[in-house]
Amino acid sequence: MKSIEDLLHLEKYFFTKMQNTLKQYDTVINECRSLFIKKMSDYGSAWRILRLPSLTDQLFIKSQRIRQLQENEVQKVDEGEKSEFIGIVNYAIMALIQIENGVVENPDLSSAEAIILYDKHSEITKELMLNKNHDYGEAWREMRVSSLTDLILQKLLRVKQIEDNKGKTIVSEGIDANYQDMINYAVFAMIHLEGS
């Protein structure tokens, strides 16, 4: 049986690790958010016309490209895994916004409105990460980037199946939870790519 001192030391250790994770997580999300803001400036909210299967397909293309980069020794396009993981985060947040607000025929969000929604969904997703991290003890830190990529692909295949089933599931979590998991896996992968 552990002493009170041992338990307090253990609690402090996990608190310190979680603070480190939060700092790294926020750094990655801020980088993704910065690109989202720049693209909103260039293109506006043209993405608001995309139906969920289109966003899912964009996510699939990005994750497949990451997998190819991980398996191929030669690449012909000068973009690495990190930029594709950023795309996964941003497209998945767009998908969460579409789930909440519906698809429109014409772009309807100002940059300020889109950023508010982006922040809302990234914060909800971060809370999910914190809850899962608590339960799983930061197991993701022992995972390889290639495994995180495979998990994103698996989530995408699940989402595609749910979409093919017209959104109906029997025992599975909904599409939104799968998008949130993809965001968190992509953030974890980028933390690993930074060498942490």
N, C-alpha and C positions, 0 to 999 in steps of 0.2 A: 504494500500500500504506500502511495506517495505521500510525502509530508506536505503541509500547507505551503512551505517554502518552495518545494519542487513544483507544485501546481502554479504558484504565482510566477515562478521563473518561466514555466512553459507558456502561461498565458501572455506574459510579456514578449516572449519569443514570437508567438503567433501574431500578436498585435503589431510588432515591428515588421514582420514579413508582409502583413496585410497593408500596412502603410506604404511599404515599398511598391507593392502591386498597384495600389491606388494611384500613386505618383506616376508609375510607368503607364498605366492604363490611360490616365488623363492626358499624358503627353502624346500618346498615339492617337487618341480621339481628337485632340486639338489639331494634329497634323491633317487628319482626314477632314475635319470641319473646315480647316483653312482652304483645302482644295475645293470642297463643296461650295464655299462662298465665292471663290474665284470663278468656278464654272457657272454659278448662278449669275454672276456679273456678265459672263460671256454669252450664255444661252438662255437666261431667264429660267422659268419653270416649265420648259418644254417637256420635261420628263413626266409632268402631271397627266399627259395623255396615255402613258404606257399602262397597259393592263398587267395584272400580276404575272401571268405566264411570260410576258415579254421581259419583265424584270428578272424572273427566275432564269430565263434563258441567258440573259446578260451575265448573271451570277455564275451560271454553268460554264459559259465561255471563259470567264476570268479564272475560275478554279481549274478548268481543264488546262488552260495555258500555264498556270503555276505548276501543275503536275508534269506537264511536258518540260518546263524549265528544269524541274528537279530531276528528270530522267535523261534529258538530252545534254550532251557535252557542248554542242554548238547551238547558239541562238542567232537568228537573223534580224530580230527587232531589238533595238537597244533600250529595252525596258525590262527591269528585273521583277522578282517576286513581290517586292515591297509595294510597287505601284499597283500591282494587281490586287494585293490584299487591301490596299486603300480603296480600290474600286469596289471590292466586296463589301466593305463596311458601308460605303456611301450608297450603293445600290440597295443593300438590305434595309438601310434606314429609309430610303425612298419607298421601298415596298411597305414598310410599316406605316408610313404616312398615307400611302394609297389605301391600305386596309382600313385605316381610321377615317379618311376623308372621301374615299371613293375616287373613281377615275373620272376625268373631265374631258370634254371635247376640245377645249382651248386652255392654254396656260392661264392659271388663275391666282397664283401666289406671287406676292412681291418677295424680294430677297429677305426683307425683315421677317415676313410671315413664315417663309420657308425655314429660316434659321431658328425661329422659335420652335417650330415643329421638330426640326432636326435635334435641337437640344433636349426637347422633351423625351423623344424616343431613345436618344443615346443615354440619358439619365435613367430611364426605366430599365434599359438593357444592362447598364452598369450595376443597378441594384440586384438584378438577376445574377450577375456574375458574383457579386459579394455573397449572396445567399448560397450559391453553389460552391464557391470557394470555401466557405465555412464548412459545408458538409463534406466536401471532397479533399480538404486539406491541401489545396494548391497542387493537386496531382498533375496538372497541365505543365508544370515546370519540369517534370521528368519526361515529357513527351517530345517527340521529334517534330520539326516543322512539317515533314512529309505526312506524319500521322494526322496533324491538324488539318492539312489539306484534304486528306482522305475523308475526315469527318465532315468537312464542309461539303464535299461531293456527295457523301451519303445523305446529309440533310437535304441537299438539293434534289436528289432522286426521290426522297420522301415527299418533298413539297410538290414535285411534278406529279407524283401518284395521287396526292390529295387533290391537286387541281384537276386531274383527269377524272377523279371521283366527284367532281363538282363541289369540293370542299367538305364532303361528308367523311367522318372518321368514326370508328367504332370504339377504340380504346386509346387512340393516339392523341398527343397534344396538338394544338392547332397550328396553322401555318405561321402565325406570328411568333410563336415560341421557337420554331425552327429558324426563322430569320434572325431572331435574337441570339440563338446559339451560334449561327454563322458569324455574326458580328464579333462575338466574344472569342471564337476560335481564331478569327483573322487578327484580332488585337493581340492575342497570345502569340501567334506566329510572328507578328512584327516585333514584339518584345524579344522573342528569341533571336530574330534576325539582327537586332541591335546588340546581341551578345550578352543579354541579361538572363 
